[in-house]
Amino acid sequence: MAEKHEQEHNATPNPEASAQEAAEPVRRTPFTDEELEYFRQLILEKRRQAVEDIERMKAQLEDAREQGGTDTAYSFHMADAGTDAMEREKLFLMIARQQKYISHLDRALERIKNKTYGICKVTGKPIPRERLEAVPHTEVSIEAKLKKK
């Protein structure tokens, strides 16, 4: 019996099996490949919209910069200059927020690729489909989010 245990202990690992395990990511997601593709498309559409929003806001900033250079009587009024500055600041903040949102979406796409999408990073439990449809980039369940507060 000791010989059998020693043989099992000294057995060499199957290189084909370990190569296959390394090539395939660990599937932890509760979703099928078809469901993951649905979420991937949903996230890609939200990402496309966010990129369009950023481009639109950048164009607004450029327009404001160009208009700020015109020589009109109104362009020198302090109140107008203050309002213009506030509008530019608001656009910068909105652009930064959209860029952060895009990074969250990109991380969700990475989790889909790794087959770990839909698992709460706090509880380790599956995140309900309804929550992921509402907030597809989320990494936490409602349960975990409520505990955080």
Rosetta blueprint (number, residue, H / E / L):
1 M L
2 A H
3 E H
4 K H
5 H H
6 E H
7 Q H
8 E H
9 H H
10 N H
11 A L
12 T L
13 P L
14 N L
15 P H
16 E H
17 A H
18 S H
19 A H
20 Q H
21 E H
22 A H
23 A H
24 E L
25 P L
26 V L
27 R L
28 R L
29 T L
30 P L
31 F L
32 T L
33 D H
34 E H
35 E H
36 L H
37 E H
38 Y H
39 F H
40 R H
41 Q H
42 L H
43 I H
44 L H
45 E H
46 K H
47 R H
48 R H
49 Q H
50 A H
51 V H
52 E H
53 D H
54 I H
55 E H
56 R H
57 M H
58 K H
59 A H
60 Q H
61 L H
62 E H
63 D H
64 A H
65 R H
66 E H
67 Q H
68 G H
69 G L
70 T L
71 D L
72 T L
73 A L
74 Y H
75 S H
76 F H
77 H L
78 M H
79 A H
80 D H
81 A H
82 G H
83 T H
84 D H
85 A H
86 M H
87 E H
88 R H
89 E H
90 K H
91 L H
92 F H
93 L H
94 M H
95 I H
96 A H
97 R H
98 Q H
99 Q H
100 K H
101 Y H
102 I H
103 S H
104 H H
105 L H
106 D H
107 R H
108 A H
109 L H
110 E H
111 R H
112 I H
113 K H
114 N L
115 K L
116 T L
117 Y L
118 G L
119 I E
120 C L
121 K L
122 V L
123 T L
124 G L
125 K L
126 P E
127 I L
128 P L
129 R H
130 E H
131 R H
132 L H
133 E H
134 A H
135 V L
136 P L
137 H L
138 T L
139 E L
140 V L
141 S L
142 I H
143 E H
144 A H
145 K H
146 L H
147 K H
148 K H
149 K L
